[in-house]
């Protein structure tokens, strides 16, 4: 029987946040790329929360932008409220978060994809990966098949199926075999993956109800405003272009009556009855989970967020649930401001198939199938931002393989992206993985404000950053350096003007002259406050001023982390043979031998992060391989 047969350099399966970034990266690097989606209308869909960024996630988006990704640019075009989180804390945990117009976000990303050269979009369900044996007794990818039987030859394939594989949406006794938002699930690919020896997990996530804005009483809630001065996500966005009117979000709380209804109906919750098999995310629990796990907590925050400018749908952040429909209606009506609420879409849990990410190399290529890459929630992570950065790195490395270039792997000292991917490919993840600032041991160096200084050159080397954008960061780096040197050399004396200034700011008076840099290091002072004592100060852009202030103020801490990074790099540079048999090494504990043979680490550094491999085992490895 005749079937359609086409040839591409790269196939990307799935057009969520991971698939979009993968496809754009490959096409922009000059490779003929085809992007498959269950529905063209679901490209860059936001099936859960209507925002981009947040604690640690804002770091990921800015890193992605610095490397040449699209998410930061797209949210800058489509946000309706923007806020910098954790501003009362140190710069390491400052995180940008923007409320999106969900429909517009999807529309703008689709528009970008449709107008990218060498990129084809195809609405079809991929049902099989097709491989052949390679010279190393492993398999190599040669293409994919769709349910219609069409065969698409490819030199590399990126899987980014999100939450669609064998998806099942559940609330109460209702169980629908669909993807998110009632969209068609992908029901065939899992069998093909299993047939190729790929280990699959069953994970779960959830989403709250969407409600009609007209049925809410905002006078009983606390209004939440955006920032007066908006900071863009993308380093390419002119800050002047994002200063615009913003919509409000609202804060309300559950109460004891809410919790009583939940407790009385736990036997009807599929989460507790056993009807849901998948493992859910620890750091984004359902409301019934919160009530059970924190019985002493009298109330939980509920953020009421608009889904867009042209809809009355509101999202109830913090109220994910899989309780029956009648229970949802009853418990929502106990919340201040929601007494007469009308539900537009019920809350539901969603189960889906994903992989055990330990089967991947740090490049996100499968260890046993050459040319097959994987990114996003399909790798067992959660969140749009985590998905996007994985999709981007998987796409870049698929392109590098096709182009015959060296792969790109970001390590834990370079980026949150490096922390995320290293955790996924090194550590046991028995639940959806979520990025957090606490996971990054070098977080003072990996701030969101310096993502361009850290990663722009890598994006330029990959080929996704223009000469103009790269030159901007080179000029910025020089301007920061020059200003820091000037401040270290500029001495001010003990004039009455200086002493009065210090007295006014409750700062210790000077006994002799000092530099401006030394004054900036004082906790109660900063670079901006000292402008009246600094008559030679040059006119510089705000992002440069921010870097100058942070680098001087936290100089001691930064240098300490840089020394830690040097030690870390030494272990990362000690590469290991991924086919080595560790049972040959005397002195290793049995558990270490088993884990090392199972995970086949690429370096001593990666070996040190495997659960069950102790510092003593690492010492044995170092001695053995030094010999």
N, C-alpha and C positions, 0 to 999 in steps of 0.2 A: 504494500500500500504506500502510495506517495505521501510524504509529509514535508512540511516546510523545513528548510534547512538554511541557516544563516551563520555568518562568521564574524566574530568580534574579538578584540584584544581582551576585553574584560567584561564579565557579567556580574552585575550587582543584584542580589535578590532581596527585595524589601526597600520601600521608599519612605521609611520613617526618618528620624533624625540621624541615625547611623548611616543608612543607605544613601541619603541625600549627600552627606559629606564625602562618603566613599566615591560615589559616582562623579561628583564635581571634581574631586582631586584627580581622579584618573583621566577624565576628559580634558581638564586643564593642563595636564602633562602630555597631551597630544595623542592619547590612546582612544581608539574606537571603543566606546563603552555603551552597554545597554543596561537600563535600570528596569527591573520587573517590579510591579506592584499589583496587589489584589484589586485595588481600585485607584484610578488616577485621581479621584476626588479625595483620597486619604493621604496624599503626599504631605509629609511634614505635619501630620495630624498631631494635635495635643489632646489625646483621649482622657487625660487626667487633669492635673493642675494647669491653670492658665498663666504660667509664668516661666521665665528663664532666669537662671542664676540662683542666688541664695548662698548660705554659708558653705564655703568650699566649692560649691558648684559655679559661683561667679568666677573663681580662679580658673576653673576648667575652660569656661567660655572665652575668657581673655587670652588664655594660652592657645586655645584653638585659633583664635583670631590672629594672634601673633605669628602662627605657623602658616596661615593662609586659608583657614576655614571660613565658613559662611554664616554660622549661627549668630555671631555677634553683630554682623552687618544687618542681618535679617530682623533681629529684635530691635535694633536701633530704628528701623523703618516702621515698626508695627507696635511699639509699646504704648500703653495708655497710663501707666504710672511707673515711676522709677525711684528706688530707695537704696541707699548705701547702709548695709547692716553692720552692726557691731562697732559703730563709730566711737563709742565710749571706751573701747578696748584698744589694744595695740594694733599697728598696721598689718601685722601678720594675719589677722583674722577679719579685717575689713572685707566685706563681700558685697558685690553689686547684685541687686535683684530687680527685675522688671516684670510688671504685669503686662501680659500680651493681649492684643486683640486676636483671639485664636483663629478666627476665619481669615483675617488679613495676613497673619503669620504664614499660614498654609498657602494662601494665594500668592504671596510674594516669593516664597521659596519655590513654588511650582513655576512661577514666571522666570525665575533665575535659571532653573534647570532647563526649561523649554527653550531658552535663548543661549544655551551654552553649546558651542561647536563640538562636534564629535560625540554628543550625548543623545542617545535614543531612549525614549520612554515607552514601555510596553505594558499594557494591562493584561496580565495572564498569571496563572498559578504555576510556579515551578514545582514539579513533582519528583524529579530525580537529579542527582548529580551523576555525571558520567566520568569514569576514570579508566586508566589503563596502567599496567605495571611499568615501573621505571627501572633504571639500571641498578638502583640501590635496594632492590627487593621490596620497595615500598610502592605506593600508588601515586599517580599524578593525575590531576584534573584535566579533562579535555573538553568539558562543556556541561550543559544542563539540558534536561527535557522538560516540557510543560505537559499539563494534563491532556492537551490536544494531540500530543505526540510530536510536536515540533522540536527540532534539535538545534541548539545554539552552541556552535563550537566556540571555545574560549581558551586563551592561554593562561588565564587566572580567573577565579571566581571568589566573590566576597559575599558571605551569607550575613544578612542583617534582618532577620525575620521578626524581631521584636517579640510581641506577645501574641502572635497570630498562629503559631504552630499548634495544631490540635487544641485550639483555644475553647474554653468553656466559661461562660458568664453565669454567675450564680447569685441569687438572693432568695432566702427562705427555701421553699420547695421548688422554686423555678430554676431550671437549668437549661440554658440555651447554648448550643454548640456554635457560637459565633465569636468573632474577634471583638475588640473594643468598639463601643458605640453601635453595636448591632451589625457591624460589617462582617463580611464573609471571612471565615477562618481558613487557614491553609492546612488541609487534612492529609496530604500525601507525602510530603518531603521527609517526615520523621522516619518512615519505614526505610527509605533509601539511605538515610544517614546511618541508621542502625545496621543495615546490611553491609555498610562500609566499616563497621567496627567502632563507630563513634558512640561514646557513652552519653546518654541523655538523662537530664533531671526533670522533675515536675515542680515548677515554682508557681507562686501565687502573688498577685498584687490586688489592690482594690481602689475604688474611687467613691467619693461621696455623691449624694444626690445633687442635681441641679434644680434650682427653684426659681419661681417667677418673682422678679424684682417688685412687681406691683402689689404682691401679697405680704411684703415685709414692712415692719415699723422701725425705721432707722433711728427714731428718737430714743429708743431703748438700747441703742448700741453706741459704742465709742468710735468716732470717725478717725480713720487712719489716712493721713496725707502722704503724698510723695515728697521728695526732696525739693527744696526751693531752687537749688542749683543742681541741674541734672548732669551726671557723668555718663558719657556714652560707653557702651561695651566695646565697640570696635576702635582700634587705634587709628583706623582710616577715616572715621567719622569726625567731621568738624563739630566740636562741642556747641557751636552757635546753632547748628541745625537741629539739635534735640531739645532746645529750651522751648517748651510748649505747654499749654494747659493740660492738667492731668485730672483723671477721675479719682474718686476716693474709694478706699476699701473700708470695711467696718469690722469691729471686734465685739463679739458677745461670748457668753459662757454657758456650758452645761450646768446642771444643778442636781441636787439629790433626787428630785422627781425624775429627771432624765435617767439617772443611774438606776433608779428603782425599776423603771420600765425595762431597761436593758437586762438587769439581773433576773427579772421575772420571766424573760423570754429567751434566756440562753439556750434552753433545750430546743428552741426552734431556729437557732443560728447554725448554719451549715459549717461554720468555723469550729464549733464545739461539738456538733453531733457526729462528726466524722465524714460528712458528705464532701468536704473539701480535703483532697489528699496533698495538694502542693504546699510547699513551705513558703511562708510569707516574709516580708521584710521586717526585721527587728526594729528599725528606726523610723518606720512609717506605719505604725499599727492601726488597726481598725478601732472605732470607738468602743466596741464591746471588749476588745483586747485591753484597752486602757483601763476600763472600769474593773475588769477582773484582776489585772496585774497591779493596779494602784488603788486598792480598796479604801485607803485613808484619804485620798485626794477628793476634796469636796466639789471641785469644778475643773473643767478642761476648756482651754481656749478654742474658740471657733472664729475663723476669719471668713467674712462674707465678701467674696471677690467677684467683680464683674467679668464676664467671659468675653466682652467686646463692646464696642461703641454702638453697634447696630442690633443688639439683642437685649432682651430683658432677663436672660438666663444669668443666674448668679451661682457661684461655686462655693460650697461650704467646706473650706479647708479645715482639716482636723476631724471630720465626721465620716471617714470611710467606713463602710459597713456592708455586711451581707445578710442582715436581718430581713425577715419577711416584710412585704409591702405595708401591711397594716401597722406593724410595729414601727417602721420608719416614720410613717405619718404621725403616730402617737408621740414618739420621742422628740421629733423635731418641734412639735407644737408646745413642748415644755420650755423651750429656750426663749429668753427675752428677745422680742422683736420678730419671732417666728410663730407667734400664737395662731396666726391665720394663714400660715404658709401653704402655698400650692406647689406641689412637686412637678417639675417638667420631666425629669428623668430620674428613675430610682437609682439609689446607690447599689453597687454590685461588686462582687469579687470576681477576678478572672484568673483561671488556671491556664498554664501554657507549657509547652516543651522548650527546654533550653539545654545547652551542653554543659558538661563538666569542663570548665575552662583550663584545667590542668593538662588537657590534651593539646594546648597551644604553645607555640614558641613565643618568646617576647615580642616577635614581629607580628603576632596574631595569625600566623600561618599554622595549620594543623601539622603536628609532628610527623604523622604517618601518611598524609596526603599532600604531596607537593603541589603548590599553586592554589590550594584551597585556604581562604582566609575567612575570618569571622569577627564580627563587631556588634556592639550594642547589647540590648537586654537578652539577646540570644546567647551571650556569653555568661549569663547569670548575674548581671548587674541590674540596678534600678535607676530610673531618672533619665530625662531627656539629655542632660548635659554629659553624663557618663557615657550614654549611647553615642552621642555625636563625636566625642573625641576618639572613641574606639573605632568608629566607622571611618573617621579621617585617617587614623594611623594604619588601619587595615587596608584602606584604599591606596594610601601612599606606598605601602610595602608590596602590595599586589602590582602596582605600577613599576616599582623598582625591579621586581623580579622579571617582569615582561621586558623592561628596558635593559636588563643585564647590569643594573647598577647595584651598589651596596645598599642593604636595608637600613632603615632608620629606627633606632631604639632609644627612647628617652629614659634615662635612669632616674632613680629616686631623688637625686640631688639636683636634677635639672628642671623638673616640672611635676605638678600634681598629676599630670597625665602619666608620667613615669611611675608614680606611686600606685595609681589605679591599676595600670596594666600589670605591673610587677606583682601586686597583691593577687590579681586574678590568676596569673599563670604560675604562681609559686605557693599560694596558701590554699588550704581546704576551704571552700566556700559552700556551706550547706544551706544558705539562704541568700536572697537577692542582695548583692553588694552595693552599698551606698558610700559615696565619697564623704569624708569628714576631715576638717583641718587637723584633728588629733592623729590621723593616720600618717601625716607627713612629718617625719622627724626633723626636716630642715625647713620648717615652714617660715622662719624669719627671712630666709633667702628666697623662698618661693611665694612672694607676695603677688597679689593680683596687679598692683600698680607697676611692677617692673617686668611683667610678662614679655613686653616687647624687647626690652634690653636683654632678657635671657634667651629668647627663642626666635627673634626676627631673622637672625643670620641663618638658623637652621631652615626656616621656611624659604629663605632666599636660595640656599644651597639645593633644597629639594626642587625649586623651580616654580614656587607658588606665590612668591612675593616679588613685586616689580622693583626695578632699579630705583625708582623714585621713592617708594616706601622704605626700601632698605637704607637709602641715603639719609632719609629723615631720622632713622634711629641711630645711625652713625653720628650724625650731627648732634643729636640729643645726648648721646653718651659723652661726646667731647665737651658739650656745654656744661653738663653735670660735673664732670671731672674738673674743668677749669674753675667753676664757681667754688667747689669744695677747696681747691688749692688756694684760691684768693682768700677765702674765709679763714683758713689756717694761718695765712701770712698776715692778715689784717689785725694789727694790735691797736687796742683802744686804751686810753689812760684812765686816770681816776678823777676826771673832771667832775664838777658839780652836776652837769647834765647826766652823766653816766650814773653817778651815785643816786641821784633823784629817781632815775628810771628804775634802778634795781630796788630801791626802797618802795616805789609804787607797786612793784610786782612781787613784793615779799621775798626778794632774793638777797643773799648775803652780799654785803658791800665789798668792794675791792680794796685790797691793801697795796696792790701794785698793778701795773698794766697786765692785760691778758688778751687773748685773741677772740675774735667773734665766734670761732668754732667752739672754743671752750665754754663760752656763755650759752651757746645753743644746746650743749650737752646737759645743762642744768634742767632738772625735771620741770621746773615752773616756767621755763622760757622755751622759745623755739625760733626758728629762722624768720618767720613772718613778723613776730613781735619786735624783733631787733631792727626793723627797717629804719626806725627813727635815729638809731645810732650809726647807721651804715650809709654814709653819704655817697660812697662810690658804687653802690649796688647797681648792677646792670639790669636792663629790662629783659625779663625771661618769661617764657610761657609757664602756665601753672603746673603742668606735668613735670617740668624740669625743676621748679621750685620744690615740689613735693619730694622728688628724689634726693635733692640736696639736703632737705630737712631730715628725712628718714636716715640717710646714710651717715650723717654726722651724729645725730641723736642716738642711734643704736649701734655706733661703730664698734664698740667692744663686743657686744653680743654677736654682731655679724661676723667679726673676725674669728670668734670662737667657733661658730658654725662652719666657717670656711675651712678651719683646721680639721673639724670632724669629717667634712666632705673629702678632704685629702686622704684620710685613712680609709674611708669608704671606697674611694676610687681605686686604691691599691688592690683591694679584694676583688672589685669588679673587673680589673684588668687581668686577673689570673684566670684565664679561660680553661674550661674543661671539655673533654671529648664527650659529646652527647651519647656516644655508644659505649662508654667505658663501663666495665663490670666492677662495681665497688666491693664485691665479695672477695676480691683479690687483695684488698688492703687490710693488713693486720692492725688491730687496735681500735677499729671502728666498732661501735656497739651494733647489735643485731638490728635494732630499730632504725638506726642511721643507714645501714646497708640497704635495708628494705626500702626506705623512703628515697634514698639517692638513686637506686636502681629503677624505682617507679617513676620519679619525676625528671631524671636526667638533666640536672641544672646546667646552664651554659657557663657559669663562672662560680668561683669560690664564694663571691658575694651573694649570688642567688642561692647557693647551697646553704648559706648561713641563715637564710630566712625561711627555710623549710621546717615546718613543725615536726619535732622529733629528732632534728639534727642539732646537737648541743655544741657549745663553744669548744668543748674538749674534742669533739669529732672534727671540728674545723681545724684545730691544731694538728690533728693526725693527718688530715688531708694536705695541709700546708707542708708538713715535714715530708710526706710521701712524694708529693709532686715536685718538691725542691730537689729531692734526690734524683 
